[in-house]
Amino acid sequence: MLTRLPPALQKVLPAKREVIVGGFDPSEAYVEALKVRKAITQLALFSCVIIPTVLATLFYGLVAAPRYASEAQFIVRSVSSQRASGIEMLFRTFGLARTVDDAYAVQKFLQSRDVVKALEERGFGIREVFGKNGDFLSRYPRFWRRDSAEARFDYFLDRVSVIEDTVKGITILKVVSFDREASQRISKEMLKLAEEMVNRMNARAQRDIIDVSINEVRLAEQKTIDAQTALTIFRNRELVIDPQKSSLGILETVASLEADIAYASAQLKELRVTSPASPAIPSITAKIATLQDRALEERKKLTGGDASLSEKMSKYEQLALQRELAEKSLASTMKSLDVARQEARRQHIYIEEVVAPHLADESTEPRRLRGIFTVFVLGFAVFSIIWILSVGAGEHAQ
């Protein structure tokens, strides 16, 4: 049996089809498939596009609480003598240099749990600042999470951003809250916390660099004191101030005695030639013997035994050399301490505030039109996927 197709379907299906056993008409099945696909398309349009867009419009237009942002910009700098090029050389001409590692450390500190804890101790707790004046989706705590330390930290990261411009070296701190004054106060307090953290880093660096030099100076001072004490004990024990100077006096005495002996010997020789029976010969001979004995005694003071002046001079020179070396070591360590202090000053870092935290005069978040448009685009994308799948399934069934 043949059945005439409706005019709307004559362009899609052949003009006539045979009826399958049991009274089944393919045209009617196709019409039903079109109806089902239309219903699915309408349902997808409402559920994915219209309803979410309307809800987003109501939320952003009536419910979403305004949020105020306070932004601050700062640079982490240090006194440095390293070489640089470009514009950084201009800063270093005045003794300023940007420190990338220290800036990264400050950035990570401002996004740490320590900052959250410090803010809570100073009256800027997450619950107190973000737990009021906000809508049910934005305020703390969020309805799908319980109040905990991890929840407060995650919420803090959502409301506070720290971004570093690696090219310019400027770090941007941005705080967003439901109260513009609270945003500004939190920004200022976070800058204070960063400065305190930098000061702790400076103090630690100075201790690490200077303490070693100070210990070396103290050790050199003790060695110098010990050397001087040993020299003083030697002088008191040997009853001599400077053996070298004492030896010069003895040598002068020996030289004088030698001259007297030579003079007396010349007289004795002359008398023996001119007056062999002169009564002065025995006295001159005795005088020469006395002078020779005195000269021998003076020579023994210089070179004879452990008590001689040469032995004392050897010990004295050792002690004097130890004192001299200790004094040079002390001078060297003092110079090293000065260099360490200069190095500590060069490594001193500080935060230079470029832009102070401002007080917002109007809300910048949420961006309502963008939020509504985003919901519309995403919903329309999902709807398009569903529509394409339904069309493909219909053509496959056909």
Backbone torsions as a table, in degrees:
resi	resn	phi	psi	omega
1	MET	NA	135.7	-178.2
2	LEU	-106.0	142.5	-178.7
3	THR	-125.4	137.6	179.2
4	ARG	-79.5	132.9	-178.8
5	LEU	-78.0	153.7	174.2
6	PRO	-64.4	151.9	-178.9
7	PRO	-56.3	-33.6	-176.7
8	ALA	-69.8	-20.4	-176.7
9	LEU	-105.3	-3.5	-176.8
10	GLN	-67.0	-26.9	179.8
11	LYS	-76.4	-20.6	-175.4
12	VAL	-97.4	-42.5	-175.6
13	LEU	-107.3	159.0	173.9
14	PRO	-57.7	160.1	-175.7
15	ALA	-62.2	-36.3	-177.0
16	LYS	-137.7	144.4	174.9
17	ARG	-134.7	156.3	176.6
18	GLU	-85.2	144.7	179.0
19	VAL	-83.3	130.1	-179.3
20	ILE	-77.1	155.6	-177.4
21	VAL	-57.4	134.3	-179.2
22	GLY	102.5	2.6	176.5
23	GLY	82.5	18.0	-179.5
24	PHE	-80.4	128.6	-179.5
25	ASP	-111.5	117.0	-179.6
26	PRO	-59.1	-34.5	-179.7
27	SER	-63.9	-39.0	178.1
28	GLU	-66.9	-37.5	177.4
29	ALA	-64.6	-37.6	179.9
30	TYR	-68.1	-39.4	177.4
31	VAL	-62.7	-41.4	178.5
32	GLU	-64.0	-38.9	178.1
33	ALA	-63.7	-39.1	176.7
34	LEU	-63.0	-40.1	179.1
35	LYS	-64.2	-43.0	179.9
36	VAL	-64.1	-42.7	-179.5
37	ARG	-65.4	-37.2	178.1
38	LYS	-65.7	-40.2	178.8
39	ALA	-65.2	-40.9	178.5
40	ILE	-64.6	-40.9	179.8
41	THR	-63.3	-44.9	179.2
42	GLN	-63.8	-42.8	179.0
43	LEU	-62.6	-43.7	179.0
44	ALA	-65.0	-38.4	179.3
45	LEU	-62.3	-45.3	-179.2
46	PHE	-69.9	-45.2	-174.1
47	SER	-75.6	-29.4	-175.7
48	CYS	-100.4	-26.8	-173.5
49	VAL	-116.9	-60.4	-170.1
50	ILE	-68.5	-53.3	-176.6
51	ILE	-63.6	-50.1	177.7
52	PRO	-59.3	-37.4	-179.6
53	THR	-67.5	-41.1	177.6
54	VAL	-63.9	-44.8	178.9
55	LEU	-63.1	-41.3	177.9
56	ALA	-63.6	-39.1	178.6
57	THR	-64.3	-43.1	178.1
58	LEU	-65.4	-42.2	-178.2
59	PHE	-65.6	-52.3	-177.4
60	TYR	-71.2	-25.5	-178.8
61	GLY	-87.0	-31.2	-173.2
62	LEU	-120.6	-31.8	-170.3
63	VAL	-101.9	-45.5	-172.7
64	ALA	-57.0	125.2	-178.8
65	ALA	-79.4	143.9	178.0
66	PRO	-70.3	142.7	178.9
67	ARG	-121.0	139.7	-175.6
68	TYR	-114.0	134.9	-177.5
69	ALA	-108.5	137.1	173.3
70	SER	-121.3	125.9	-173.2
71	GLU	-119.3	137.2	176.1
72	ALA	-130.6	148.0	178.8
73	GLN	-128.0	136.0	-178.7
74	PHE	-147.7	164.9	179.3
75	ILE	-127.0	136.7	174.0
76	VAL	-95.2	116.8	-175.3
77	ARG	-127.0	162.7	176.7
78	SER	-146.4	158.5	174.9
79	VAL	-82.6	122.9	-174.8
80	SER	-141.7	155.3	177.7
81	SER	-117.5	12.0	-179.8
82	GLN	-72.0	157.5	179.0
83	ARG	-76.9	148.4	178.8
84	ALA	-147.5	173.0	179.9
85	SER	-135.2	163.1	177.3
86	GLY	73.5	-149.0	-175.9
87	ILE	-68.9	-23.5	179.9
88	GLU	-65.8	-28.6	176.1
89	MET	-63.1	-32.9	178.4
90	LEU	-63.5	-41.9	177.5
91	PHE	-66.5	-41.6	-176.6
92	ARG	-71.5	-17.3	173.5
93	THR	-61.0	-33.2	178.0
94	PHE	-94.8	10.6	177.5
95	GLY	86.2	18.1	-177.7
96	LEU	-113.5	140.6	178.4
97	ALA	-147.9	140.6	178.7
98	ARG	-81.8	135.8	-178.8
99	THR	-112.2	112.1	-175.4
100	VAL	-70.7	-45.4	-177.5
101	ASP	-63.0	-42.8	179.9
102	ASP	-67.1	-37.4	177.1
103	ALA	-63.5	-38.8	177.7
104	TYR	-66.0	-38.7	178.5
105	ALA	-64.4	-42.2	178.0
106	VAL	-64.1	-40.8	179.4
107	GLN	-60.5	-46.8	-179.9
108	LYS	-67.1	-33.1	178.1
109	PHE	-65.8	-41.4	-179.3
110	LEU	-67.6	-15.9	177.2
111	GLN	-112.2	33.7	-177.3
112	SER	-112.2	168.1	177.1
113	ARG	-69.2	-25.7	178.2
114	ASP	-62.5	-38.0	178.4
115	VAL	-67.4	-41.5	178.0
116	VAL	-59.6	-44.5	179.4
117	LYS	-65.2	-42.6	179.8
118	ALA	-64.6	-39.3	178.0
119	LEU	-64.7	-39.9	177.7
120	GLU	-63.8	-38.0	179.0
121	GLU	-68.2	-24.1	-178.4
122	ARG	-100.2	14.0	174.1
123	GLY	89.8	15.7	178.6
124	PHE	-119.6	51.4	-179.8
125	GLY	-68.9	154.8	-179.5
126	ILE	-62.3	-42.2	-178.8
127	ARG	-65.3	-40.3	-176.2
128	GLU	-73.3	-36.9	-174.8
129	VAL	-87.3	-43.9	-172.8
130	PHE	-105.3	3.8	-178.2
131	GLY	-92.0	3.8	179.3
132	LYS	-140.6	163.9	178.2
133	ASN	69.4	1.7	-179.6
134	GLY	-106.8	164.3	176.5
135	ASP	-78.2	172.0	-172.1
136	PHE	-68.2	-20.3	178.3
137	LEU	-90.5	-23.0	-172.1
138	SER	-103.9	-30.5	-174.1
139	ARG	-76.7	166.2	179.2
140	TYR	-100.6	141.7	-5.7
141	PRO	-82.6	151.6	176.5
142	ARG	-68.6	147.4	-170.1
143	PHE	-67.3	-17.3	-179.1
144	TRP	-95.9	3.3	177.7
145	ARG	-133.2	148.0	177.2
146	ARG	-87.2	163.6	-178.9
147	ASP	-75.3	114.2	179.4
148	SER	-149.9	170.6	179.8
149	ALA	-63.7	-40.4	179.3
150	GLU	-67.7	-38.2	178.0
151	ALA	-64.9	-39.8	178.3
152	ARG	-66.3	-39.2	179.5
153	PHE	-66.7	-43.2	178.1
154	ASP	-63.2	-40.4	178.6
155	TYR	-66.0	-38.2	177.4
156	PHE	-60.2	-42.7	178.6
157	LEU	-65.5	-29.2	177.1
158	ASP	-71.5	-29.3	-174.4
159	ARG	-101.3	-13.6	-178.6
160	VAL	-125.1	130.1	177.8
161	SER	-127.8	140.0	176.9
162	VAL	-128.6	112.4	-175.7
163	ILE	-123.8	134.0	179.6
164	GLU	-108.1	130.9	173.1
165	ASP	-87.9	102.3	-174.4
166	THR	-66.3	-22.3	-179.4
167	VAL	-78.4	-48.9	-177.7
168	LYS	-89.5	-17.6	-179.9
169	GLY	78.3	15.2	-179.5
170	ILE	-98.4	132.6	176.5
171	THR	-102.2	130.9	-176.7
172	ILE	-108.5	121.2	176.6
173	LEU	-105.9	125.6	-177.9
174	LYS	-130.4	126.8	179.6
175	VAL	-120.7	129.2	-179.1
176	VAL	-120.7	127.2	177.4
177	SER	-146.6	-179.7	-178.6
178	PHE	-86.7	-4.6	179.4
179	ASP	-127.8	123.0	-175.6
180	ARG	-64.3	-36.7	178.7
181	GLU	-68.6	-36.8	177.3
182	ALA	-64.4	-39.4	177.8
183	SER	-61.0	-43.5	179.9
184	GLN	-67.1	-42.6	-179.0
185	ARG	-65.1	-40.5	179.1
186	ILE	-65.2	-40.1	178.0
187	SER	-61.0	-45.9	179.1
188	LYS	-63.7	-40.5	-178.9
189	GLU	-67.6	-36.2	178.1
190	MET	-68.1	-35.5	175.2
191	LEU	-65.0	-38.8	176.3
192	LYS	-63.4	-42.0	178.2
193	LEU	-62.9	-38.6	177.9
194	ALA	-64.5	-41.7	178.3
195	GLU	-64.4	-40.5	177.6
196	GLU	-63.6	-40.4	178.0
197	MET	-64.1	-40.2	177.8
198	VAL	-65.5	-39.4	177.9
199	ASN	-63.6	-38.6	176.3
200	ARG	-64.3	-40.4	177.3
201	MET	-63.1	-40.5	178.4
202	ASN	-64.4	-44.2	-179.7
203	ALA	-63.2	-40.8	179.0
204	ARG	-65.5	-42.6	179.7
205	ALA	-63.9	-41.4	179.3
206	GLN	-65.0	-39.6	177.3
207	ARG	-64.0	-43.4	-178.1
208	ASP	-64.0	-37.4	-175.8
209	ILE	-83.8	-45.3	-171.5
210	ILE	-82.6	-34.7	-175.9
211	ASP	-59.6	-39.5	179.2
212	VAL	-62.3	-44.1	179.3
213	SER	-66.0	-38.3	179.0
214	ILE	-64.8	-40.7	177.4
215	ASN	-63.2	-39.4	177.5
216	GLU	-65.5	-39.0	177.6
217	VAL	-64.2	-43.0	179.3
218	ARG	-63.3	-40.4	178.2
219	LEU	-65.0	-41.9	177.6
220	ALA	-65.4	-38.4	177.2
221	GLU	-62.2	-42.0	179.8
222	GLN	-65.2	-39.2	177.6
223	LYS	-64.6	-39.6	178.6
224	THR	-65.0	-41.9	178.7
225	ILE	-64.0	-42.5	179.7
226	ASP	-63.6	-40.9	-180.0
227	ALA	-65.4	-42.0	179.0
228	GLN	-66.5	-37.9	178.2
229	THR	-64.3	-43.8	178.4
230	ALA	-62.1	-38.6	178.9
231	LEU	-67.5	-39.1	178.6
232	THR	-65.6	-41.9	178.4
233	ILE	-61.8	-40.8	178.2
234	PHE	-62.3	-43.9	-179.6
235	ARG	-63.8	-41.9	180.0
236	ASN	-67.8	-35.7	-178.7
237	ARG	-73.8	-41.2	-176.4
238	GLU	-91.8	-5.5	179.4
239	LEU	56.6	43.8	178.9
240	VAL	-143.8	137.8	-178.9
241	ILE	-86.2	-51.5	-178.7
242	ASP	-140.3	103.7	-178.5
243	PRO	-57.9	-31.0	-179.4
244	GLN	-64.9	-45.1	177.6
245	LYS	-67.1	-36.9	177.1
246	SER	-64.2	-38.8	178.5
247	SER	-64.1	-33.3	177.1
248	LEU	-63.6	-39.1	176.9
249	GLY	-65.1	-41.2	178.9
250	ILE	-64.9	-41.8	178.9
251	LEU	-63.0	-39.0	177.1
252	GLU	-64.2	-39.9	178.0
253	THR	-63.7	-44.9	179.3
254	VAL	-61.7	-42.7	179.3
255	ALA	-62.2	-40.7	178.4
256	SER	-64.6	-42.4	177.9
257	LEU	-63.8	-40.8	178.5
258	GLU	-61.8	-38.7	178.5
259	ALA	-66.0	-42.2	178.0
260	ASP	-63.3	-40.7	179.0
261	ILE	-63.8	-42.7	179.0
262	ALA	-63.2	-41.1	-179.9
263	TYR	-65.7	-44.9	-179.8
264	ALA	-66.4	-37.1	178.5
265	SER	-64.8	-38.5	178.6
266	ALA	-65.3	-41.7	177.3
267	GLN	-62.0	-43.8	-179.3
268	LEU	-62.5	-41.3	179.8
269	LYS	-65.6	-40.0	-179.9
270	GLU	-65.9	-43.1	179.5
271	LEU	-64.2	-39.8	179.4
272	ARG	-64.7	-25.3	179.2
273	VAL	-85.1	-46.2	-174.1
274	THR	-86.0	-39.6	-177.1
275	SER	-137.1	79.5	-177.5
276	PRO	-60.2	-24.8	-179.2
277	ALA	-98.5	16.9	-176.9
278	SER	-67.6	134.9	177.9
279	PRO	-69.3	-10.1	-178.6
280	ALA	-82.1	-13.2	-176.8
281	ILE	-63.2	-45.6	179.1
282	PRO	-61.0	-39.6	179.9
283	SER	-66.9	-37.8	178.9
284	ILE	-69.2	-38.4	178.1
285	THR	-62.9	-43.4	177.9
286	ALA	-63.6	-38.4	178.8
287	LYS	-63.4	-41.9	178.4
288	ILE	-62.9	-40.9	179.3
289	ALA	-64.2	-39.8	178.8
290	THR	-64.9	-43.1	179.3
291	LEU	-64.4	-39.0	178.6
292	GLN	-65.3	-41.2	177.0
293	ASP	-63.4	-40.4	179.5
294	ARG	-65.3	-41.4	178.9
295	ALA	-64.3	-38.1	178.0
296	LEU	-64.3	-41.7	178.3
297	GLU	-62.2	-40.4	-179.5
298	GLU	-67.2	-37.6	177.8
299	ARG	-66.0	-35.9	178.3
300	LYS	-64.3	-32.6	176.1
301	LYS	-61.1	-29.7	-178.8
302	LEU	-84.4	-42.7	-168.3
303	THR	-126.9	8.4	-173.8
304	GLY	-105.8	115.3	168.8
305	GLY	72.6	-174.0	-177.7
306	ASP	-70.7	-25.8	-178.7
307	ALA	-87.8	1.9	-178.4
308	SER	-71.6	161.5	-177.5
309	LEU	-70.4	-29.3	178.5
310	SER	-65.5	-39.1	177.2
311	GLU	-66.6	-41.5	177.0
312	LYS	-64.1	-37.9	-179.9
313	MET	-65.4	-37.7	178.5
314	SER	-63.0	-46.9	178.4
315	LYS	-65.3	-39.1	179.9
316	TYR	-63.7	-43.4	179.7
317	GLU	-64.3	-36.0	175.8
318	GLN	-62.8	-47.1	179.2
319	LEU	-65.5	-39.4	179.0
320	ALA	-66.4	-37.8	177.7
321	LEU	-65.9	-40.8	176.9
322	GLN	-61.9	-40.4	177.9
323	ARG	-66.1	-40.9	179.5
324	GLU	-63.9	-44.2	178.1
325	LEU	-63.3	-40.0	178.6
326	ALA	-64.0	-40.2	178.6
327	GLU	-65.9	-41.1	176.9
328	LYS	-64.8	-40.3	177.4
329	SER	-63.4	-39.4	177.9
330	LEU	-64.1	-43.0	178.3
331	ALA	-63.0	-39.8	179.6
332	SER	-65.4	-42.9	179.8
333	THR	-67.7	-34.5	176.2
334	MET	-64.6	-40.0	177.1
335	LYS	-65.7	-40.4	177.4
336	SER	-63.5	-35.3	177.3
337	LEU	-65.0	-41.4	176.8
338	ASP	-62.7	-41.6	178.0
339	VAL	-64.0	-40.4	179.2
340	ALA	-63.8	-38.9	178.3
341	ARG	-66.1	-39.9	176.5
342	GLN	-64.9	-40.0	178.1
343	GLU	-65.2	-39.0	177.5
344	ALA	-63.5	-39.1	177.3
345	ARG	-67.3	-35.2	178.1
346	ARG	-68.1	-33.0	179.8
347	GLN	-85.1	-1.0	179.1
348	HIS	-67.1	124.9	179.8
349	ILE	-110.4	155.9	178.7
350	TYR	-154.9	162.9	-178.7
351	ILE	-100.9	121.7	177.3
352	GLU	-104.1	115.6	-176.8
353	GLU	-78.4	118.6	179.9
354	VAL	-88.7	-50.0	178.5
355	VAL	-127.0	123.6	179.6
356	ALA	-74.1	153.2	177.4
357	PRO	-59.0	125.9	-175.8
358	HIS	-97.0	161.1	177.4
359	LEU	-98.9	112.7	-176.2
360	ALA	-68.1	137.7	178.5
361	ASP	-99.4	-7.9	174.1
362	GLU	-153.4	158.8	-178.2
363	SER	-75.7	141.3	176.2
364	THR	-109.2	-10.8	178.2
365	GLU	-136.8	153.1	-7.2
366	PRO	-74.6	155.7	175.8
367	ARG	-83.2	97.0	-165.5
368	ARG	-66.3	-51.2	-178.4
369	LEU	-61.4	-39.7	179.0
370	ARG	-66.5	-37.9	178.0
371	GLY	-64.6	-44.2	178.5
372	ILE	-63.7	-43.8	-179.6
373	PHE	-64.7	-37.3	178.8
374	THR	-63.7	-43.4	177.9
375	VAL	-63.1	-41.1	179.3
376	PHE	-63.5	-45.1	-178.2
377	VAL	-65.3	-43.9	-179.8
378	LEU	-65.4	-44.0	177.7
379	GLY	-62.1	-40.7	179.3
380	PHE	-66.7	-34.8	177.1
381	ALA	-64.3	-44.2	177.9
382	VAL	-64.1	-41.9	178.2
383	PHE	-61.2	-41.2	180.0
384	SER	-62.5	-40.6	179.0
385	ILE	-63.5	-44.5	179.6
386	ILE	-63.4	-41.2	-179.0
387	TRP	-65.2	-42.4	178.6
388	ILE	-63.3	-41.4	179.1
389	LEU	-65.3	-39.9	-179.9
390	SER	-67.4	-40.9	177.6
391	VAL	-63.2	-42.9	179.3
392	GLY	-64.7	-38.0	177.9
393	ALA	-66.6	-37.6	177.7
394	GLY	-65.7	-42.1	179.1
395	GLU	-67.3	-34.7	177.6
396	HIS	-67.0	-40.4	178.2
397	ALA	-66.3	-35.4	178.1
398	GLN	-65.2	NA	NA
